[in-house]
Amino acid sequence: MDFEEVVRKRRSIRKYKEEVFPEEKVMKALELAILAPNSSNVQTWNFHWVKSPDKKKKLVEACLNQSAARTASHLIAVTADGTAWRRSQKPLVNWVRSVNAPKIVIQYYEKLIPVTYTSGIFNLFAPFKWVTFFITGLFRPIMRGPVTNRDISDVAVKSAALACENFVLAITSLGGATCMMEGFDECRVKKLLKLNSSTRVVMVISVGYEGERGTWGPQFRLPLSEVIHIW
Ligand SMILES: Cc1cc2nc3c(=O)[nH]c(=O)nc-3n(C[C@H](O)[C@H](O)[C@H](O)COP(=O)(O)O)c2cc1C
C-alpha cells in the first residue's frame, strides 16, 4: 500500500473479527512506532502490550468494557513519563559524541536536557524558570517552557501520541485494524501496569481484524476550508 492508501484505509474500528491478528505483525508495528519523531529524542514513552489473559480482562474492564477493547486480539497501553529522559541521556550523549555531532548538540545533551526536563519536587524550580523565560522573552524570542512538571509531562504525551499514530498506520499497512482509546479509567490502568506517579497513560490501542460493521459509517471530517488557515 502506498502512504495515501494507508492513511485513507485507517479507521477506528469498534468491532473486530474473532480471528487473531498475528503477534509478529504487532511487534513489527511496535518497531515502527518507536521511529516516530519525539522531543529531543529522549524517548520518554513506553508500550505495554498486555498479553496475560487475566490482565487483559482487567484492562478491558478499565477501558469501560468498550467493544473496541472487548473484541480486540491485542491491547497496547502507550504511556508517557516526563522523568524518563534519565534513561536515555547517557546513551544519547554517547551517541552524539560517536557521530561527531556539533559541540552545541553535545552540550545540549550533557547540560541542557537535565535543566529542561526538571522542575523539582513540588515544582520548586518552576518560578525561577518562569522568570528567566519571561525576562529573556522581553528581549528576544525564547521557548516559554516547559516550566512545571505538568508541562514536562505534556511534552512526553505529545511524543507518545506521535508514536501511537505510527503504530496504527503500521498495523493498517500490515492488513490489520485498530482503535485508539482514551476512554479508560487511568487510575485502574496505572494500578494494573504498576506505573509510577509521573507516568501518564496516553492511549490504549486495540488491534485486530476489522469485523462486520466495524465502523459507524464512512469517515467524516469538517471541510478543509474550516480547518486550514492560510496567512
Ligand atoms: C486521543 C483519542 C482518543 C480516542 N478515544 C476513543 C475511545 O475511547 N473509544 C472509541 O471508540 N474511539 C476513540 N477514539 C477514536 C475517535 O473517535 C476517532 O478517531 C474519530 O471518531 C474519527 O474516526 P476515524 O478514526 O475512523 O477517522 C479516539 C481517538 C483519539 C485520537
The ligand as an SDF file (V2000), in Angstrom:
LIG
                    3D

 31 33  0  0  0  0  0  0  0  0999 V2000
   -6.9640   10.5580   21.6090 C   0  0  0  0  0  0  0  0  0  0  0  0
   -8.0540    9.6990   21.0410 C   0  0  0  0  0  0  0  0  0  0  0  0
   -8.9080    9.0360   21.8840 C   0  0  0  0  0  0  0  0  0  0  0  0
   -9.9390    8.2210   21.3870 C   0  0  0  0  0  0  0  0  0  0  0  0
  -10.7050    7.5040   22.2510 N   0  0  0  0  0  0  0  0  0  0  0  0
  -11.6210    6.6450   21.7600 C   0  0  0  0  0  0  0  0  0  0  0  0
  -12.3510    5.7910   22.6360 C   0  0  0  0  0  0  0  0  0  0  0  0
  -12.1480    5.7550   23.8320 O   0  0  0  0  0  0  0  0  0  0  0  0
  -13.2540    4.9650   22.0880 N   0  0  0  0  0  0  0  0  0  0  0  0
  -13.5120    4.9130   20.7400 C   0  0  0  0  0  0  0  0  0  0  0  0
  -14.3540    4.1210   20.3250 O   0  0  0  0  0  0  0  0  0  0  0  0
  -12.8060    5.7090   19.8900 N   0  0  0  0  0  0  0  0  0  0  0  0
  -11.8820    6.5530   20.3630 C   0  0  0  0  0  0  0  0  0  0  0  0
  -11.1310    7.3370   19.5080 N   0  0  0  0  0  0  0  0  0  0  0  0
  -11.3720    7.2580   18.0760 C   0  0  0  0  0  0  0  0  0  0  0  0
  -12.0730    8.5140   17.5510 C   0  0  0  0  0  0  0  0  0  0  0  0
  -13.3990    8.5320   17.9980 O   0  0  0  0  0  0  0  0  0  0  0  0
  -11.9520    8.5000   16.0350 C   0  0  0  0  0  0  0  0  0  0  0  0
  -10.6010    8.6580   15.6870 O   0  0  0  0  0  0  0  0  0  0  0  0
  -12.7840    9.5990   15.3930 C   0  0  0  0  0  0  0  0  0  0  0  0
  -14.1550    9.3980   15.6220 O   0  0  0  0  0  0  0  0  0  0  0  0
  -12.5640    9.6580   13.8750 C   0  0  0  0  0  0  0  0  0  0  0  0
  -12.8430    8.4070   13.2810 O   0  0  0  0  0  0  0  0  0  0  0  0
  -11.7480    7.6420   12.3890 P   0  0  0  0  0  0  0  0  0  0  0  0
  -10.5830    7.3380   13.3010 O   0  0  0  0  0  0  0  0  0  0  0  0
  -12.4260    6.3750   11.9350 O   0  0  0  0  0  0  0  0  0  0  0  0
  -11.3510    8.5280   11.2820 O   0  0  0  0  0  0  0  0  0  0  0  0
  -10.1100    8.1190   19.9900 C   0  0  0  0  0  0  0  0  0  0  0  0
   -9.2160    8.7660   19.1430 C   0  0  0  0  0  0  0  0  0  0  0  0
   -8.1960    9.5270   19.6480 C   0  0  0  0  0  0  0  0  0  0  0  0
   -7.2090   10.1710   18.7140 C   0  0  0  0  0  0  0  0  0  0  0  0
  1  2  1  0
  2  3  1  0
  2 30  2  0
  3  4  2  0
  4  5  1  0
  4 28  1  0
  5  6  2  0
  6  7  1  0
  6 13  1  0
  7  8  2  0
  7  9  1  0
  9 10  1  0
 10 11  2  0
 10 12  1  0
 12 13  2  0
 13 14  1  0
 14 15  1  0
 14 28  1  0
 15 16  1  0
 16 17  1  0
 16 18  1  0
 18 19  1  0
 18 20  1  0
 20 21  1  0
 20 22  1  0
 22 23  1  0
 23 24  1  0
 24 25  2  0
 24 26  1  0
 24 27  1  0
 28 29  2  0
 29 30  1  0
 30 31  1  0
M  END
$$$$
